[in-house]
Amino acid sequence: MRSSTSRPQGGAAPRPPGADSPRDISVQKKDLVAQALAEGFSAVRVTTPDAVPQAAARLAAFVAAGRHGQMGWMAERMNWRGDPAALWPEARAVIMLAEAYTPPHDPREDLARPGRGAVSVYAQGRDYHDIVKARLKRVGRWLIDRAGGEIKVFVDTAPVMEKPLAQAAGLGWQGKHTNLLSRALGNWFFLGAIFTTLPLLPDPPEAEHCGSCRACLDACPTDAFPAPFQLDARRCISYLTIEHRGPVDEGLRPLMGNRIYGCDDCLAACPWNKFAVAAGEMRYHGPHRAPLLEDLAVLDDAGFRARFAGSPIKRIGRDRMVRNVLYAMGNSGMARLRPLAQGLAEDADPAVRDAARWAAGRLAG
């Protein structure tokens, strides 16, 4: 679990007189918002740990339907994931923060470059976990120094359902693609959470503003949305390229195109992105946009780790990346890549072997 607990040395700092009054807490929250924006966050709102009572039942239904696929961690610690109050009973408020990573280009442009692999916008630069978490810690330390109390910070690898909490805090709403989107930010932003023992006043929740729009649903290449506001991860290209172990179903492989890490189609299609703000952190826009397939196919473990050091891509490992690259090769129609695919037909990893033979067969045709 990525978390951090902090407190002032020697225990919690003494509260100034009247610090628990609604007026003083409101002033404290106003200062908190200003500090978070100064640290580089795009928006900040506050909710309470018990603000999403419906989350547990929705998560249980999602898992019971098997839509989480191989993501066993979603079923584990469901009591924490479905009830933020159970994660840290002492917490009295949850500060939800958004940080924009809006791309300077339309990521769908890379889908028309068959000799290159399309990489999700969020993974083209430095690992957002490290950047966002460092910002959260600085904001949390400022809060402790200013008002006392304790904090824990989370960036999406802990059993915290950030999106329902963010909607409860008023940062945005979960759209029909199940991602969070905002009238002020579009949907290109990361979420971070600071749990605190301070009784901050909550903000009102955000309502849903999708209306009759189906742009995100219609954009999905694999029809991964059984219904609006529902996702079957087993058909989602982001899941297939990042979380799924072993061979991908052969019926889905042609639909993956040249996407080798994640998929941005539903995000890019959202009309609310006309209000997206520019990313303030240039490290998110790094060197991993649309690499050549032939460069990635020849990587060994050491080469993979060296190339993707400091990137979120490193978490999938060489074998899964090369498997994805081979699917993209098979979809490329570029016969000159066939010898490279054939050369991986005896790879040590069974999923890579299977993908290599599939790609070579497609390119032969």
CORJO-V397439 format. One record per residue. N is the residue number from 1. SS is DSSP state (alpha for helix, beta for strand, coil for the rest). BURIAL is + if it has 9 or more other C-alpha atoms within 8 Angstrom, else -. D_FIRST is the distance of its C-alpha to the first C-alpha in whole Angstrom. Layout:
n=[N N]
ss=[SS SS]
burial=[BURIAL BURIAL]
d_first=[D_FIRST D_FIRST]
This chain:
n=[1 2 3 4 5 6 7 8 9 10 11 12 13 14 15 16 17 18 19 20 21 22 23 24 25 26 27 28 29 30 31 32 33 34 35 36 37 38 39 40 41 42 43 44 45 46 47 48 49 50 51 52 53 54 55 56 57 58 59 60 61 62 63 64 65 66 67 68 69 70 71 72 73 74 75 76 77 78 79 80 81 82 83 84 85 86 87 88 89 90 91 92 93 94 95 96 97 98 99 100 101 102 103 104 105 106 107 108 109 110 111 112 113 114 115 116 117 118 119 120 121 122 123 124 125 126 127 128 129 130 131 132 133 134 135 136 137 138 139 140 141 142 143 144 145 146 147 148 149 150 151 152 153 154 155 156 157 158 159 160 161 162 163 164 165 166 167 168 169 170 171 172 173 174 175 176 177 178 179 180 181 182 183 184 185 186 187 188 189 190 191 192 193 194 195 196 197 198 199 200 201 202 203 204 205 206 207 208 209 210 211 212 213 214 215 216 217 218 219 220 221 222 223 224 225 226 227 228 229 230 231 232 233 234 235 236 237 238 239 240 241 242 243 244 245 246 247 248 249 250 251 252 253 254 255 256 257 258 259 260 261 262 263 264 265 266 267 268 269 270 271 272 273 274 275 276 277 278 279 280 281 282 283 284 285 286 287 288 289 290 291 292 293 294 295 296 297 298 299 300 301 302 303 304 305 306 307 308 309 310 311 312 313 314 315 316 317 318 319 320 321 322 323 324 325 326 327 328 329 330 331 332 333 334 335 336 337 338 339 340 341 342 343 344 345 346 347 348 349 350 351 352 353 354 355 356 357 358 359 360 361 362 363 364 365]
ss=[coil coil coil coil beta beta coil coil coil coil coil coil coil coil coil coil coil coil coil coil coil alpha alpha alpha alpha alpha alpha alpha alpha alpha alpha alpha alpha alpha alpha alpha alpha alpha coil coil coil coil beta beta beta beta beta coil coil coil coil coil coil coil alpha alpha alpha alpha alpha alpha alpha alpha alpha alpha coil coil coil coil coil coil coil alpha alpha alpha coil coil coil alpha alpha alpha alpha alpha coil alpha alpha alpha alpha coil coil coil coil coil beta beta beta beta beta beta beta beta coil coil coil coil coil coil alpha alpha alpha alpha alpha alpha coil coil coil beta coil beta beta coil alpha alpha alpha coil coil coil coil alpha alpha alpha alpha alpha alpha alpha alpha alpha alpha alpha alpha alpha alpha alpha alpha alpha alpha alpha alpha coil coil coil beta beta beta beta coil coil coil coil coil coil coil alpha alpha alpha alpha alpha alpha alpha alpha coil coil coil beta beta coil coil coil coil coil beta beta beta coil coil coil beta coil coil beta beta beta beta beta beta beta beta coil coil coil coil coil coil coil coil coil coil coil coil coil coil coil coil coil coil alpha alpha alpha alpha alpha coil coil coil coil coil coil coil beta coil coil beta coil coil alpha alpha alpha coil alpha alpha alpha alpha alpha alpha coil coil coil coil coil coil coil alpha alpha alpha alpha alpha alpha alpha coil coil beta beta beta coil coil coil alpha alpha alpha alpha coil coil alpha alpha alpha alpha alpha coil coil coil coil coil coil alpha alpha alpha coil coil coil coil coil coil coil beta alpha alpha alpha alpha alpha coil coil coil alpha alpha alpha alpha alpha alpha alpha coil coil coil coil alpha alpha alpha alpha alpha alpha alpha alpha alpha alpha alpha alpha alpha alpha alpha alpha alpha alpha alpha alpha alpha coil coil alpha alpha alpha alpha alpha alpha alpha alpha coil coil coil coil coil coil coil alpha alpha alpha alpha alpha alpha alpha alpha alpha alpha alpha alpha alpha alpha alpha coil]
burial=[- - + + - - + + - - - + + - - - - - - - - - - + + + - + + - - + + - + + + - + + + + + + + + + + + - - + - - + + - - + + - + + - - - + + + - - - - + - - + + - + + + + + + - + - - - + + + + + + + + + + + + + - - - + + - + + - + + + + + + + + + - + + + + + + - - + + + - + + + + + + + - + + + - + + + + + + + + + + - + + + + + + + + + + + + + + + + + + + + + + + + + - - + + + + + + + + + + + + + + + + + + + - + + - - - - - - - - + + + - + + - + + + + - - - + + + + + + + + + + + + + + + + - - - - - - - + + + - + + + + + + + + + + + + + + + - + + - + + + + + - - - - + + + - + + + + + + + - + + - + - - - - + + - - + - - + + + + - + + + + + + + + + + + + + + + + + + + - - + + - + + + - + + - - - - - + + + + + + + + + + + + + - -]
d_first=[0 4 6 9 12 16 19 22 24 26 24 24 27 30 31 34 36 36 32 31 34 33 35 33 30 31 32 29 27 30 29 25 26 29 26 23 26 27 24 24 23 25 25 23 23 22 22 21 18 21 22 21 23 23 20 19 23 22 19 21 24 22 20 24 25 23 23 19 21 19 15 15 11 13 15 12 11 14 15 12 12 16 16 14 16 15 11 13 17 18 17 21 20 17 18 18 19 20 21 24 24 27 29 32 33 33 31 33 36 34 34 38 37 37 37 34 31 29 26 24 24 21 20 24 23 20 16 16 12 14 17 15 13 16 18 15 15 19 20 18 20 23 22 22 25 27 26 24 22 18 15 11 10 8 9 9 6 5 8 10 13 14 18 19 18 20 23 23 23 26 24 25 25 24 27 29 26 23 22 22 26 28 31 31 28 29 25 24 21 18 16 14 13 14 14 17 20 23 25 25 27 26 27 29 27 28 30 31 33 33 37 38 37 35 35 31 32 35 33 31 32 31 32 28 29 31 32 31 27 26 24 25 22 24 27 25 25 22 20 23 23 19 17 20 21 25 28 28 31 34 35 32 32 35 34 31 33 32 29 26 23 22 25 26 29 28 27 30 32 32 35 33 32 35 34 31 30 30 27 27 25 27 24 23 26 26 28 27 29 31 31 34 33 36 34 30 32 33 30 29 25 26 28 25 22 25 26 22 21 19 19 16 19 18 15 18 20 24 25 23 24 28 28 27 30 32 32 33 36 37 37 39 42 43 45 44 41 42 43 39 38 40 39 36 37 37 33 31 29 30 29 30 33 34 33 35 38 37 37 41 42 42 43 46 47]
